[in-house]
Amino acid sequence: MLSGAALALPLLLAGPASGADASATDASAARAGGVADSGRSGVTALKFTVQAGGRRCTVDADLYRPAGADAAHPAPAVLTTNGFGGSKSDGSTDATARAFAARGYVALAYSGLGFGGTGCLISLDDPRIDGAAASRLIDFLGGVATADDGTRADFVTRDRAGDPRVGMIGGSYGGAVQLATAAVDHRVDALVPMITWHDLSYALSPNNAGPVRAAGMSSLVPPSDDAVPSGAFKWQWANGFYLMGEGQPLLVPSLDPSRINKLGCLHFTTPACDTIKLLNSGRYPAGDAAAMTAYARSVSPVGYLDRVAAPTLLVQGQADTLFNLNEARASYERLRARGTETRMIWQSWGHSGGVTDPAAGELDLARGNLETSYVGRRILAWFDRYLRGNTAADLGPAFAYYRDWRSGYGEAATLPPLSRTLYLSGDARLVDDRSEVVRGARQYRNWPVPTSHSESSIAGMIGLPDPAPYDTAGTYLGWTSAPLVAPVDVVGAPRATLRVRSPEAERTQGSGDLADKLVLFAKVYDVAPDGTSTLVNRLVAPVRVPDVRKPFTVTLPGVVHRYDRGHRLRFVIAASDDAYFGNRGIKSVTVTSAPGDTGVLQLPVVQGESD
């Protein structure tokens, strides 16, 4: 399975494009007089020597020069790079470059550090390394540096000497590097990061727990700056990427010594290597966990967004268990708080579904549908405004979201607030009124092996069968609502407030090793009238409870989902999930309900969405 993943992931992580479908983009380019007419016409292969992370290495790039662009008729530039495991010519990165060159932009596509024909170690989009390398390419576009063969880019629009008019676009690993670059180089004029992360410590070891705030105050949506213990290790995703990175010489044979690390992992920087080793160890001494979190955040937007000023259009995928919607929301709120022009779109596809076959009308660069897809039109307008200076370009609303129950995107000036509250009754019901809560206590206990399933992370991406989500009796608790009398449209991150009892966890949680704290997994199912349960986009909220003696909140991954008339909501907390590391030792968990003291589930419900 790993070899299959290695072949498929470069395409999937960079976004929906493939060489097999390049003819559509070629056709649109030919109509526009662009470069992507057949083969590599109008494309120049270039090399750039960079100094990155104490290493000197070569960046492999392709320059796509649109027809008619010259020193007398310059054009703005678009810089793009690959998702993790991809390259400048992986069928997605090159398709992106062709698409924008076909529309009159100078496009520079390059293989990220450690991938394709580019040297250096894999450094997880570290702004001090990956951002600095991308800045060297901006020097080239600005005319203050040449490629290694002496090629100059004297046909790029410039705001001033050495400052090109340049935007960036890309997905996943090619998304975060945009923010890393803009943090170290303020010449970047516009960003379109797609399906990427805000905080790698959350993405790889998520903890969706937070403190209970005073009445009227809301907890930040994880990942946030709040200090919470490391969560549950997302071992399938993380190890899939680790093995792909370590296997780069097998995928792209290279003896470049700049790609070899003699101090641990073969192809990752030493701190990245230490992080994956610690996560796989299953032991998280508080000091080591704090150091891991500090490193992960230093190479994540959460660590440097206060230095990003470039207008940013965030595009995140709903079907994404790797980088869920909460990641984009955290970046969105942080950027807007610092005054950066920022808008956000929640499209349908992400890492976990729809990438290679987007829903009808969704963005698919392989088919050249920028003008005919909602997201595509928004991206074109973004670049039209900030790269071409068209002040009449319609940038669209602050927030938009794909909805499968109604045509077109929903649009809003703000994200929906938590507006509907349900209460956890002692008789396993989820009720609308606190007075309906029945007093009672219920308990579950974990097993030595996982007993709940949400997804097989990599298998789902490459199209292999994945069993439906399930929970095993005795290892979870569920609360189910009455059948809905009208549709309930949830747009955003539900939040639960819980208090649990676990004598075993209470005894061990002060050991100094975070692995001894209680772990649980919260989720919401959509239960159809025939009893069929659907875990929306297979999303769960891992929680490492900070202190079982105190109540805590759980912010679930964001969703856009209609719970239809006659359906029921089922809120579940489970002892385990086989896509994550779980509890150390056997721990019982008891949840007690009483009318005056019970758990609650809050939903961000959109009003007026009825058909």
N, C-alpha and C positions, 0 to 999 in steps of 0.2 A: 504493500500500500504506500510506503514512503516514497518509492521511486515514482509511482504514479503522481503523488502529491507534488514531488519536485518538478515534474514536467508541467503540471497544470497550474500551480500556484503563481508563477510569475505573471501569467496572463490574468488570473483572477484578481490578484491583489492590486494590479494597476488600473483595473476598470474594464468596462465592457468593450473590447475591441479584439479583433483577430485578423490574422493575415488572410484567412479564408474569405473574410467578408470585405477585404480592402477595396474590392472593385467599386463598391458604392461610394466610398470616399474618393477614389480615383475619378469617378465620373463627375462628382461635384467639383473636384479640383479642375478637371478639364474644362468644365463649363465656366469656371472663374478664371481660367488662364493661369492656374497655379502650378505647383511643382509636381504634384502627385499624379502624373499622367500615366506612366507605366514604369515599373521597376523603380530605379532610383534617379530618374531624370531630375536635375536641379538640386541634387543633394550632394554635399561635400563632406567627406569624412575628415575629422580633425582630431588632433591630440593637444592636450594642455597639460603642462607640467605644473603641479601644485605642491605647496607645502601644507600638510594637514596632520595635526596631531603629532608633530615631531617627526613625521615621515615625509619623504619626497616621493611622489608617485605621479602617474599619468592618468588623466581623465580622457575617456574615449567618448567622442561626441559626433553628431551629424548636424550639419547646418542646412536648413531648408530655406532657400532664398526665393521669395515669390517673384513671379514674372513682373518686370517693370521696375523693381526696386534697385536703385543705384544712388550714388552720392547726391545727385540732383533731385531724386525722388525717393527719399528715405521712408522707411516703414517702421512702425513700432514692433517690438520683439516679444515673443512668448518663450519662456524657458520651461522645459519639462523633463522629468526624469522618472525612473521606473519604481514600481512597487517592489517589495522585498522578494529577492530571487530573480527579478527580471533584468532587463537591460534596455539600451537605447533602441533595440530592434526586436523587442519581444512580441510584437504584434499589437501592442496596446500603446506603448510610449511612442513608437514611430507613427501609429495611426493618429495619435493626438497631434503630433508635429505636422503631419500631412494636412490634417483638417484645418489647422490655423494658417498654415502657409497657403492653402487653397483660398483662404479668405483674406489674403493680403498681408499677413503678418510674417515677419522673419521669425522662424522657429528654430530653436537650438535644443535638440534632444540629446541627453547624455546618460551614460550608465553611471549609477551612483557608486560611491566608494565601496570597493570590495565586490562589485558585481560586473558581469559582462567582461568587457575588455579593460575596465578601469582598475587601477591598483589601489593600494592602501587597505587597511583593515576595516571590517564592518563596525561602525561606531554608533549605530542607532540614531542617526540624524542629530548628532551632537552639534550645536551651533558653533562651537569652537573648532570643529573639524569639518563636518559636512557643510555647515553654513559658510565656513571660510573658503572651502573649495568652490562652492557655487558662486561666491563673490568674485573669485578669479574669472569665472566665465562672464560675469557682468562687466568686469574690466574689459574683456574682449568686445562685448557688445557696445561698450562705451567708447571704443576706439583708443583706449590708453594701453592696451596690450594686444599682442598678436597670438595666434595659435603657434604651436611649436614649429610649423613649417613656414611661418611668416605671413599667413593669411590674415588680412584685416577685414573688419566689418564696418566699412565706411558708408553703409546703406541703411543704418538704423537711426530712427528718429532720436534726437537727443534734447534733453531739457537744458543742458549746459555742457560745457566741455567735460568729457569723461562720465557723463550721467545719461545713460540710455533710457528711453521710455520702454520699460520692460515689465511684463506681468509673468506670473508663474501659475501653472496648473498641473495637477497630478493627483493620484489616489494612494491612500494608505501610507506606505513608506515615502512615496512621492508626494504626499500631502504634508506631513509634518516637516519635511525639509524646507518647504516654502516659508513656514513660520520661523524656522531656525535661521534661514538666510535673511529674512526681513529683520530679525533681531540684531544681526551684526552688520547689515548693509541697508541703509535707509534709501538707497537709490531704487529699490523695488517699488513699483507704482501700484500694483494690484495683485491680489492673491485669490486663488480658488482651490483651497485644500478640500479634498474629497475623502470620505470614509477613513478618517485618520484619528489619532489619539490626542487627548489632552494631558493625560498623566499615565505613563507606563507602569507606575507602581499600582495604579488602579486597574489598568487593562490586563496585566499579567497576574495580579494577586488581589482581586477586588474585594473590598469591604464596603458594603452598602449601609453599614451601621453609622449612627450618629447620636449625639446627645439629644435629649428632649429639651426643647426650648420653651421659654416663657410664653404664656398665652399671647397670641397675636404675632409671634415671631416664627419664621419658617427656617428649618435647617437648610443649608446649602445642598444642592443636588450633587451627590458624589459623581465624579471625583472633585473634591474641593480642597481648600487649604487647611481644613480642620485636621488636627492631628488624631488619627485613628490607627489602631493596630493593623499591621499587614493582614490581609484577608485570606481567602482560600485560593491556593495556587491553581491557575488555569493550565494544567499540565499538558493537555493535548495540543492546544494552540502553541504554547511556548516551546515545547520540545519539537514540534513540527518545524517551526522557524529555525530553531537552533541547529537541527540536523541539516536543514536546507543550506544554512550559512556555512556550516562546516564542510558540506559536500560541494562547495562551489568549484574546486578544481576538477571534480568529476563532471560537473555540468558544463563548465567552460575551462578546458585544460589550460593551465597557466603556471609557469615557474617564476613569476614575478616575485622577488623576495619581499617587496613591500606588502604583500598580502599574507605573509606568514608571521604569526605571533609565537615566539619561542617560550613564552611565559605562562602558558595555560592552554586555552583553546587555540586551534590552528588559525582561525580567520577573524575572530572577534577581538576587540580591544579587551585588555585585562579586566577593567571594571565590569564590562558586559558579561564576560566569562564568569567572573565571581558571582554575579547576580543569578545567573541560571543555575550555577552549582548550589548556591544557598537555597534557592527555591526548591530544587529537586531533593535536597537533603531531608526536608520535612521537619527540620529543627530551626527555630527562629529566635535565638537569644536576642533580647531586646536591643542590645547595642548593635549587633550585626544587622538586625532588621531595620534599625534606624539608618544605618549607613547605606543599606540597599535602597531604602526609600529616597534618601537624599540624592544618591546617584541617579536613580530612575527619573526623579523630578528634574535633575539638572539637564537631562537630554530630552525633556518633554516640554511642550508649550507652557505648562503650569509654571515652569521655572524661569521663563523669559518673556512671557506675553506682555509684560509691562514695558518692553522695548520695541514692540511691534506697532508701527504707525500706518502701515500700508492698508488701504481699504481691502476688506476681507469678506469674500462670499463663501461661507461654510456650507458644504453639501455633505450630509451624513445619511447613511442607509438604515432603514428600519429593520431589515433582515440582517442583523449583524450581532453575533455573540462575541466577536473579538473586540470591536470598538463600538459600543452601543451609543444610542442617541444622547445619553447623559454626557458623553465625552464632548460632543459638539456644543451642547448647551453650556457646559462649563466654560469652554473657550469663548463662546458668544457673550456670555455675561461678563467675563473678565475683560474682553476687548472693549465692549461697550462702556464698561465702568471707567476705562482709561480714556475714553473719548475717541477711539478708533472707529471709523465708519465700518459697520459690520452688519451683515444680514445672514439669515440661515434658512436652508431648505432641507427638509427631511424627505428624501426620495425613497422609492420602494426598495431598491436593491442595495445590498452591502456584501460583506464577506461571506455571509451564510446563505445567500440565496438570490437568484435572479441576475447574477453577474454576467453569466454567459448567455442568458436569454431574458433580457429585461421585459417587464410588463409592457403591453401595447402603449405607445406614446411616451415611454420613458427614454431618457438619454441613452444612446448607443452610438458611440463615435465610429464603430466599425461600419455602421450603416449610414454614416454621414448625416445624422438627423438633428444637427444643432438647431437649425431653423424650425423644425417641426416638433420638437419636444419642449416641454415647459422648462426643464432645467437647462437645456441647450440655449434657449432664447435668453434666459436669465444670465448665463455665462457670457454670451455674445454682447448683451447690453452692458454688462459689468466692464468688459474690456473696451467696448466702444466708448464708454464714459471716461474711464481712467487711463486708457492707452491712446485713444484717438481724440480725446477731448470733446466728445459730443455731449454737450450739457443737456441736450434734449432726450438722451437715452433714458428709457424707462427702467429704473433699477428694481422695480417691484417692491413688495411689502417687506417689512422687517422679518417676517416669519411666514413660511409656507410649508405645506405638508401634503404628501400624496395620500389619497384615500381610495380604497378599492370598492367602497360602497356607493360612490357617486363620481360622476365624470369630473375631470379637472382637479386642480389642486385647491385645497383650502388655504385661505390667506388671512393673516391677522397682524395687527400692530404689535401685539404682545403675546407671550405664551399663556395658555389658559391656566388660571389658578386652580388650586385644589378646591372643589366646590361641592362634592358629594361625600358624605361620611357614612360608613357602614360600621356596625359594631359586632364584635366576636362574642357570640352567646355560648354559654356553657353546654348547650345541647347541640353544638356543631352547626348552628344556623348563623348566617350573616344577615343582620337585621338593620332596618333603616332608623330605628328609634331606640335610644338607650333604655327606655322603659320596657322594651321587649326582651331585654337580655335576661336569660335564665341563669341562676347561680349554678356553678358546676366546675369541676376540675378534670382535665384530661391529660394523658401522658403518652409519650413515645420514648423509644430507646434505640440508639443506633446499633448496628451490627459491626463486626470486624471488617466487613466488606461493604462497598456501596450498594444501596438498595433502591436508589432512585436514578432515573435516567432522563436527561433533558436533550442531549445531542451527542453525536460523535463528530467532533469539530471538523477535522480534516476530511473525513469520509463524506460528510454532507457537502463540502465544497466541491469535491471532484465527482459528485454524482453517484457515489456508492449508496446502497440502501442504508437507511438509518431508522431503527425501531422508533415507534411512537413513544413519546414521553410516558413514564409510568412512575408510580410510587408503591412501595411494598407495605402491606398492612403491618401496623405496629411500629413503623419507623417514621411516621409522619402524622400530622394533624391537619384536618381540613374544615373549613367553614363555608357553607353553601347558601346562597341567597334564594329567595323565592323567584319564580319565573318573572322576568321583566315584563311590565305592561306596555312599555314603549322602548324603542332602541336607546341605548346609552353609548355615546360616542366619546371615547377616551383619547385625548391627545396630550401626551406628556408622561411624566413619571408618577405613578401612584406612590403613596407613602403609608406605611403602617407604623403604629406605635404599640410596642409590646412590652410585657413584663413576663419573664419566665423564671422558673425555679429549677436549679440543677445542683444538687448537693455535691456531686462529683466535681463539676466545674468550679464550684465555689472553693473547694479544697485545693485545686491545682492551679487556678488562674493567676496566683501570685508567685509562681515558681521562677519568674524571670525569663521563661521561654514562652513566646506567644503561641506556640503550638499547643500549649496546655489550656488555652482558653476555649470556650464553647464555640463550635461552628454549627450554623444552620443555614438553610436555603429557603428563601421566601419566593413565592410565585403566585400568579393569578391565572386560573384556567377559565376558558369559555366553555360552558357545558350546554350542548344542544338539547332540544326536547327529547331526542332519542337516547340521551345519555352519553353521546360521544363527547369526549373532552379534547379541547385544543389548547395547547400551551402556546400563546401568541409568539411567533417567531422563535420559539424554543428558548425564551429568555428567562433567566432566574437571577435572583439577587443573593449572592453569597454574603454571609455575615459572620465575622468573628466578633462575638459579643464582648464589648470592652469590659463590662463588669456585670455579672449575672445578678448582683444584688440590687441593681438599679434598672429602671425602665430605659428603653432605647428606641430610637426610630430606625426604620428600614426604608430607604428610598429605592424603589424597584426601578429596573431599566425602563426608559421611556418607550411608549408604544403609540401607534395610531391604529385604533381598532374599534369597530362597532360591535358591541354586544347586543344582538338583535332581540326583537320582541319574542318572548317565550323562552329565551335562553336564560341561564343562571350564571352568576359569577361564583367561583370557588377559590377562596384564598387558602393557600397551603404553606405550612412550614415543614420542611423535611430534614431528616438527620444527615443526609448525604446527597451527593450527585457524582456520577462516575466520570464527569468531565473535569472534576476538581479534586484536590486533596481535601480531606475532611478532618474529623475529630481524631485525636490521639486518645486511645482508650475508650471504654464504654461509658457513655454519659446518658443518664435519663433526663428528660425535659418535661416539666409540668406547666401547663397554662391554666390559670384559674380565672373564671369570669364571674362578675357580680354587677348588678345594675350601676352601681356607683364607681366601679373600678374594673374596667375591662379593656381589652385591646381594641384599636380602631383601624380601619382601612379608609384612606381618603383618596378620591379619584379626581383628576383634572378633566372635567366633562365639558365638552363644547356644546353650547346651546344653539338651536336653530339649524341643525344639520339634517333634519328630517327630509326624506325624499318628497 
